Amino acid sequence: MTFKTITVHCDADKSLDQRLGITVDLAGKFHSHLVGLYVKPPFQPPIYFDGSFVADDLFRIHEETCAANQKIALSAFAAATEGRNIAIEQKVAHGLVDKEVVKCARYSDLMVLSQTNGDMPAATPRDLPEVVALSSGRPALVVPYVPVRRPIGNNVVLCWNNSRESARAASDALPLLEAADKVTVLSFRSNESEDVGAQKAGKWLLNHGIKAKVVEEIADGADVGDLVLSRASDLDADLIVMGIYGHTRVHEMMLGGVSRTLLRTMTVPVLMSH
């Protein structure tokens, strides 16, 4: 299995270089067609302003800002892919950023985004990773804004809890799991008697030629998200694969606790599927 098409969201955020580096590595590894996507947001004048700017001035500033951000984003994409012998495509979409990224993700095998941070451009929604993972029907690879080692995918932790979401994430991540040097199935039970099927997941992976180590622990009331990050560090993992849990309520993404913890405090890239 492979990722035939990988799309990376390109904006003017300072985390773009790391996001691009990881994406280009993956595209080269899987011989993927790589799409660099920039989304130009619509002009949305403020409801209230003090009159120091007229609408034409605000529109001009918006257009100039978008043009500058597009140049930064796509120039970085071009520089990151230069000489890498991969098929590339630059794409500019027009509309609300989250909606356009979700649309584009549906025509990709993998969408790559960055973890939210306080310095992201105003046009990039703070909840973009979870919106894409929950709404697109495709896996989202979320890259932390803290520095991470490259390439990724050599030592992978697969989180398993016998849910639909974890099964979907495992299936979506098969190209990475098959190519990894080391795979660990990580599972947390609420008590000794609970069976979350981790051993069965390990056997399923073995049928795909993947020899995975199965690690089962009792959470004992601890935050499972924190436990996942701690064990990933202990295992020296460079990628976490997990199902993302949540739903939309009154136009707000309501995330499960583990998903929320990892999106907030991730230290390695996380492939999320819903």
N, C-alpha and C positions, 0 to 999 in steps of 0.2 A: 504494500500500500504506500501511497505517497500523497503529498499535497500538490495537486496540479496547478492551482492558482492560490497565491498568497497576496493579500492586500494589507498595506500598512497605512494607517492614518498619519498624514503629514500636516503639522501645524508649525507655528513659530516658537513652540516651547523649547526651553533649553534642554529638555530630556530627549529631543528628537534624535540627536546623534546616536545615543545608546540604542534607542528603539530601532533606528535604521540599521545599525551594525548587526544587531541580533537577527533582524528580518532578512538582511542580505545573506548572512551566514546560512540561514535555513533554506532560502531560495536556492543557493548554490548546492547545498547538501541534497535537496530533493529535486533538483532540476525543474524548479517551479517557474511559472510565468508570474512575474512580480509587478503588482500595481501600486503606484504611489498615489494616494488619494488626498487631494486638498479640497475642502469644502468652503465655498464663499458664502457666508451667512447673509440673510436679507437685511436691508436697512430697516431698523426699528427705532424711530425717533422716541425720545423720552416723553412720557405723558406730561411731565411738568418740567419746565426749565425757566431760568430767570430772564430770558429775553436777550441775553448777550450774544446768542447765536440765532440766526434764522435757519429755517429748515434746509435751505440750499447749502449753508455752511456745514451743517451737521452731515448732510449727505456727502459732501465733498470729503470731509474728514473720514467718513466711513469707507468711501471708495479708495482713498489713498492708503488707509490702514490695511484694507484687504489686499490691495496690490502689493504692498510691502511684505505682508505676511505670506502671500502666495509665492513671491519671489524667494523668500528665505526658505520656505518649506520645499519647494520643488528644486531649488538649487542644491539643497542638502541631499535630496533624493538622488539627483544626478551625480553628485560627487561621490556618494556612498556606493553607487552601482557601477561607476566608471571602471572599465577594465575587468569586471568580474565575470564576464562570459555567461550572463543570464539574460533571458528574455524579459524586457521591462516595458512598462506602459505608464505614462503620466496621465492622470485623470483629474479634471476640475469639475466638481458638482456645485450646484447652486441651490441653496435652501437651508433649512435648519440643520445644524451639524449632526445632531444625534439621529435624526430621521434619515439623512443621506448616508451616513456611515452604516446604519442598519441595512438600508437598501443594498448598498454595495457589498456588504458582508454576505448577503444571501446568494451572491454569484461568485463566492470565493470558498475555498476549502478551509481557510484560516484567516482571521482578521487580527492584526497586531495593533495594540494601543498602549498608551502609557498610563501608569497609576496616576490618579489625581494628586496634584500638589498645589500649594497656594500661589505659585507663580505662573500658572497656566494662562494663556491668552484668554481674554474675556469671552471670546466666541466659542471656546471649547467648554462644553458643559461639564460641571464637576462630577456628574454621575454617568459620564459617557461609558466607562468600562462595563458597569452593571446593566445599563440600558442595552448595550450591544449583546452582551452575553445572554440576557433574559429574553430579548425580543427578536434576534436575528435568525435563530434556528441553526446557527453555526458556532463553532468553538471560537473563543476570543483568547488570544495570548496577551496577558497584561504584564507589561515590563515595569519593574519598580523605577522610581526616580532616583534611588540610591544606586551607586555603581555596583555592577554585577560582573562576574567573570564570563568570558566568552571562549568558545561557543557554548551554547546550552544544549541540554538533552543527552548528555553522556551518563548522568546519574539522576534518575527520575524517581520521585515519590508519587505513587498513585494512591489517593485517598479513597477509601472504600467503606460504605455503610449500608450496602444492600438496597440502595434507593434507585429509582429511575434515573435521577440526575447523575449519580456516580457511574452507573452503567453507560449512560450516554457519553460522559467524559472519557471513560476508558476506551470506548469504541472510537470516538473522535480523535483520540491521541495515539491510536495504534501505529501510525507511521513513525512517531517519535519513540514509542515504546519498543518497536521492533529494531530501531536503529541504535538504541541505548546500550551502553556497556553494562549498566547496572540498573535494575528496577526493583523497587521495594513497594509492596502493597501494605499500606499503613491503615490500620483500623482501630477504632476506639469503641469499647463496649461500656455499657452502663453498669454491668455487673458480671460476675463469673459465668452465669448460666446463659447469658444472651449470646446468640449466634448471629453474626452479621454477614456471614458468608465469605469471609476473607479467604479462607482456604479454597473455596470453590472458585473465587476470582483468580487465585493463583493458578489453578488447574486450567481455567479458560485461557489465561495468557499462555500457558505451556502449549496448548493446542495451536497457538499462533507462533510457536517456536521461541517464546520469551520465557526464560528461566528467571522467575521473580522470587525474591525473599518475602515471606509474609511475616509482618510484625503486628501482633494484636496486643492491645493494652486496655486496662480499665481506666476510664476517664476520672472516676471518683469525684465527680462534681466540678472538676476544673474546666476552664474555658477550652473547648476543643480546638478552636482556632489558634490559640496560643500554644497548645500542645503540638499541633501540626508544624508550626514554625520552629518550635524547639527541636522536635525530632528531625525535621529537615536539616537543621543546622548540625545536629549530632551526626547525621548520615552524610554530611557534606554534599547534599543534593544541590543540583543547579537548576532544577525545574520541579514544580509541584503541579499535579493534575488533579482536578477536583470538580465535582458538580456544584453549580451555584444555585442557591435556593432563594426564592423571593417571588414577588408578584407586584403588579401595579395597583395602587389604590389612590383614587382621586389624583391621577397624573403624578404620583410619587412612587418611586421604587422602594418597596418594603423588603429588605434583605433579611435572610436568616443570620443568626449570630456568627456562625463560622465564616460565611461569605463576607460579612461585614468586617470581621477581624482581619481576614487576609487582605482584603482590598485596602484597609487602612494602614496595616503594619507589615506588608510583605517585604521580604528581604531577598527573594529570588523570584524570577518570573513564574507566573501561575497561568496554566491553561485552564479555562473555565468553560463548562458547557451546561446548558439547561434543557 
